[in-house]
Amino acid sequence: YVKAAELYMEVVKCENREKFTCSDPECPCVYPQYEAEYALGNFYERGLLPDSTMEKAVEWYLRAEKDGSIEAAYKLAECYLAGKGVEQDYDMAAEMLDFAHHWSNGHDARSFTLAKALDGKTETHQFYICKILAECYLKGIGTDKDEEKAHEYHSKAGYAHRS
């Protein structure tokens, strides 16, 4: 793992980031830097490197998320939700979840799990949480399809958006 981490660091240090930029002008991602940054975060989180700490994992996840990593955004949402390696912050968890959910095109079951855990915990992002839950219930992402629940969360999203 130490040798793999060294190789990932070589990728991260690469100065010619343009050659790795995604072709979609709307997409914020930079390849393969974010993949290397995410992998380093994962190594630190799993305790695979001699100086592993959760705080170091979060640092690498933050870099990867900034470069467009959906996986890192989901990890950060989990970290902020649980206060793992960072101070617990429901608004930051919701922000990371919103980013990840948007760029995964709403097809990841983690969106449902995290949105359900954040439901009612953050007033600032309640609109987005309700929209994600409505979409998940409507499409059966991470849960059974339930049009009644989808309608309930659509209604809540409308109310949260007005307040």
C-alpha positions as CSV (number, residue, x, y, z in Angstrom):
1,Y,0.0,0.0,0.0
2,V,2.9,2.3,0.7
3,K,4.3,1.8,-2.8
4,A,0.8,2.2,-4.3
5,A,0.4,5.5,-2.3
6,E,3.7,6.7,-3.8
7,L,2.5,6.0,-7.3
8,Y,-0.9,7.8,-6.6
9,M,1.1,10.8,-5.4
10,E,3.0,10.9,-8.7
11,V,-0.4,11.1,-10.5
12,V,-1.6,13.9,-8.1
13,K,1.6,15.9,-8.7
14,C,1.2,15.7,-12.5
15,E,1.2,19.3,-13.7
16,N,-0.4,18.7,-17.0
17,R,-4.0,18.6,-15.6
18,E,-5.5,19.7,-18.9
19,K,-4.8,16.4,-20.6
20,F,-7.0,14.7,-17.9
21,T,-9.9,17.1,-18.0
22,C,-13.3,15.6,-18.7
23,S,-14.7,16.5,-22.2
24,D,-18.1,17.6,-20.8
25,P,-17.9,21.3,-20.2
26,E,-20.5,21.1,-17.5
27,C,-18.6,18.4,-15.6
28,P,-16.1,19.6,-12.9
29,C,-14.0,16.5,-12.9
30,V,-10.3,16.1,-13.6
31,Y,-9.0,12.6,-14.4
32,P,-7.1,10.8,-13.0
33,Q,-6.1,13.1,-10.2
34,Y,-9.4,12.7,-8.4
35,E,-9.2,9.0,-8.7
36,A,-5.7,9.0,-7.1
37,E,-6.8,11.5,-4.4
38,Y,-9.9,9.3,-3.6
39,A,-7.7,6.2,-3.4
40,L,-5.3,8.0,-1.0
41,G,-8.2,9.0,1.1
42,N,-9.5,5.4,1.1
43,F,-6.0,4.1,2.1
44,Y,-5.9,6.6,5.1
45,E,-9.5,5.8,6.1
46,R,-8.8,2.0,6.1
47,G,-5.6,2.4,8.1
48,L,-3.4,1.0,5.3
49,L,-0.6,3.6,5.6
50,P,1.8,4.0,8.6
51,D,0.5,7.5,9.4
52,S,-3.2,6.8,8.8
53,T,-5.8,9.0,10.4
54,M,-9.4,9.8,9.5
55,E,-8.4,13.5,9.3
56,K,-5.9,12.7,6.5
57,A,-8.6,10.6,4.8
58,V,-10.9,13.6,4.9
59,E,-8.2,15.9,3.5
60,W,-7.8,13.6,0.5
61,Y,-11.5,13.2,0.0
62,L,-11.9,17.0,0.0
63,R,-9.3,17.3,-2.7
64,A,-10.9,14.6,-4.8
65,E,-14.4,16.1,-4.3
66,K,-13.0,19.5,-5.4
67,D,-11.7,17.8,-8.6
68,G,-15.1,16.3,-9.3
69,S,-15.2,12.9,-7.5
70,I,-18.7,11.7,-6.9
71,E,-17.3,8.9,-4.7
72,A,-15.4,11.4,-2.5
73,A,-18.5,13.5,-2.2
74,Y,-20.5,10.5,-0.9
75,K,-17.7,9.7,1.5
76,L,-17.6,13.3,2.8
77,A,-21.4,13.3,3.2
78,E,-21.0,10.2,5.4
79,C,-18.1,11.8,7.3
80,Y,-19.9,15.1,8.0
81,L,-23.1,13.2,8.9
82,A,-21.2,11.0,11.5
83,G,-18.6,13.5,12.6
84,K,-15.9,11.1,11.4
85,G,-12.6,12.9,10.8
86,V,-14.4,16.3,10.9
87,E,-16.8,18.1,13.1
88,Q,-20.3,16.9,12.6
89,D,-22.0,19.2,10.2
90,Y,-25.4,18.3,8.7
91,D,-25.4,21.2,6.3
92,M,-22.0,20.2,4.8
93,A,-23.2,16.6,4.6
94,A,-26.3,17.8,2.7
95,E,-24.1,19.9,0.4
96,M,-21.8,17.0,-0.4
97,L,-24.9,14.7,-0.9
98,D,-26.5,17.2,-3.3
99,F,-23.2,17.4,-5.4
100,A,-22.9,13.6,-5.5
101,H,-26.6,13.0,-6.3
102,H,-26.6,15.6,-9.0
103,W,-23.5,14.2,-10.8
104,S,-24.5,10.6,-10.4
105,N,-27.7,11.6,-12.2
106,G,-29.7,10.4,-9.2
107,H,-29.0,6.7,-9.7
108,D,-27.0,5.9,-6.6
109,A,-28.7,4.1,-3.7
110,R,-26.4,5.9,-1.2
111,S,-28.4,9.1,-2.0
112,F,-31.5,7.5,-0.4
113,T,-29.6,6.3,2.7
114,L,-27.9,9.6,3.3
115,A,-30.9,11.8,2.5
116,K,-33.0,9.7,4.9
117,A,-30.4,10.1,7.6
118,L,-30.4,13.9,7.0
119,D,-34.1,14.4,6.7
120,G,-35.2,17.0,9.2
121,K,-31.6,17.6,10.5
122,T,-30.8,20.6,8.3
123,E,-33.1,23.5,7.6
124,T,-30.7,25.1,5.1
125,H,-30.7,22.2,2.7
126,Q,-34.1,20.6,3.5
127,F,-35.4,21.5,0.0
128,Y,-32.6,19.4,-1.7
129,I,-33.0,16.5,0.8
130,C,-36.7,16.4,0.1
131,K,-36.2,16.5,-3.7
132,I,-33.7,13.6,-3.4
133,L,-36.0,11.5,-1.3
134,A,-38.9,12.2,-3.6
135,E,-36.8,11.2,-6.6
136,C,-35.6,8.0,-4.9
137,Y,-39.1,7.0,-3.9
138,L,-40.5,7.7,-7.4
139,K,-37.7,5.7,-9.1
140,G,-37.2,3.0,-6.5
141,I,-33.5,4.1,-5.9
142,G,-32.3,2.5,-2.6
143,T,-35.9,1.7,-1.7
144,D,-39.1,0.3,-3.1
145,K,-41.1,2.5,-5.4
146,D,-43.7,4.5,-3.5
147,E,-45.5,7.2,-5.3
148,E,-47.3,8.3,-2.1
149,K,-44.0,8.9,-0.3
150,A,-42.6,10.6,-3.5
151,H,-45.6,12.9,-3.5
152,E,-45.2,13.6,0.2
153,Y,-41.5,14.6,-0.2
154,H,-42.3,16.6,-3.3
155,S,-44.8,18.5,-1.2
156,K,-42.3,19.0,1.6
157,A,-39.7,20.2,-1.0
158,G,-42.2,22.8,-2.2
159,Y,-42.8,24.0,1.4
160,A,-39.1,24.0,2.3
161,H,-38.4,26.0,-0.9
162,R,-41.0,28.7,0.0
163,S,-39.7,29.1,3.6
